[in-house]
Structure formats: structure tokens, C-alpha cells
Amino acid sequence: MSADQPSVLVVEDEMAQREVLAYNLEAEGFRVIRAENGEEAMLLVDEDTPDIIVLDWMMPNLSGIEVCRRLKTRPETRSIPVIMLSARSEEVDKVRGLETGADDYVVKPYSVVELMARVRSQLRRVRPSTVGLRLEYEDIVLDAETHKVSRSEKPLKLGPTEFRLLSTFMEKPGRVWSREQLLDRVWGRDIYVDTRTVDVHIGRLRKALTQHGGDDPVRTVRGAGYALG
């Protein structure tokens, strides 16, 4: 499993619909996390933070709308895009879903092709490097499609791990990433790597970014981790 593989949490209480969604998302190259109710979804978000959530509105006990409301009120989950699925097609229901914090609203029965397009659209916003977009931060340019990096228009030589680290930093400049978060994002959750390995590769990334001069843009935050800028 690739560490670059974007993850989608599918929250759907009907097993047949959940599996159809999961099958199509996996075919599109996503890593799928499954939840059959709202309570399980809240637990999984903390255990394995997804890039995107596809969330059914009508579920017993904890409804999708309430799950969305809770996620959007927590700073650590507020920025995760939520696509709400609902059989409610009335305008007032759509407005309610969006006002609760949903980033998109899809009415059942939906076209799988359309839903996949909407998932990719949200992914472009939160993880642009996974869809081959060009990222820029100050004088650093990263082209995710050609896997090339330059600084002040001079090409930089980066190893694959350093490239993934830089992609992660450049997607959210200023965000502080802990070593554990970087391990999950860059190496993958299924790979056991010592957290000190992160420090080694951060050192290599810093060396690569300053190979033609210039300040080191990677900031160490004591007791917390690393950030770009």
C-alpha cells in the first residue's frame, strides 16, 4: 500500500451501499476506511484520520448530520472535507446539510461516476500533490506530476522520501506535523519505522532545499514536530 494513497472514510449503515462505495473508491486508487454507524465513524476519525469523509445522513442513533456537526466544531477535524449523502432532495435539507458544515451534498440515488468526480474535486483542495498538481511555497516549486522540485528556478535533487515529505509540508504550509503524523502520511500506517527516522530524512530534506543557498524553510517546533515556514 502506497503511503501517498489518499484515504476516504465511508460512513454508511447499509452494507450493500457501503461495499459498492468502497469498491468504486478502491478502483479509483483510494484507501477506504469503513464505518457502519456514526459512533464508529467518530472513533475511526481519531484512530486513522482520513483525507475525505463520505457520510450518509440517515443513520440510527447518531445521524450523519450530527457527525458532521461534531467534526466541524473540533479544530483537529474541521478541515476534513465531508460529502453528505442523502435521500432528502428538498432544497431546505440541502441547505441544512451545508450549513452544518458539509462541503458537498449528493442526493440518492446518485451516479457513481459523479460521486467519484466530487471526491476527486475535494481531494484536489486538501491533497493536491496526489492528483498531480503543482505546488508553490515562496521560491520553492514542486511539480507532483513530473516529480521535479526547484528553488529560485534551480533544480533540486530529492530522494523519494524527501519528495513525499516536502509534498506534505507544501500542501499545508505553517501546519505543525508530529513525527507520528509524518510517519503515517509519508511511510504509511502499515510500515513500522522508528520516529528517529523522520529526523534523519528531515535533515536530508533541509540539505536538499539549501543545496544552492538560501535559508532553511523547515522549522522545528520543540515537543511538537516540524513545519514549513
Order of alpha helices (4+ residues) and beta strands (2+ residues): beta-alpha-beta-alpha-beta-alpha-beta-alpha-beta-alpha-beta-beta-beta-beta-alpha-alpha-alpha-beta-beta
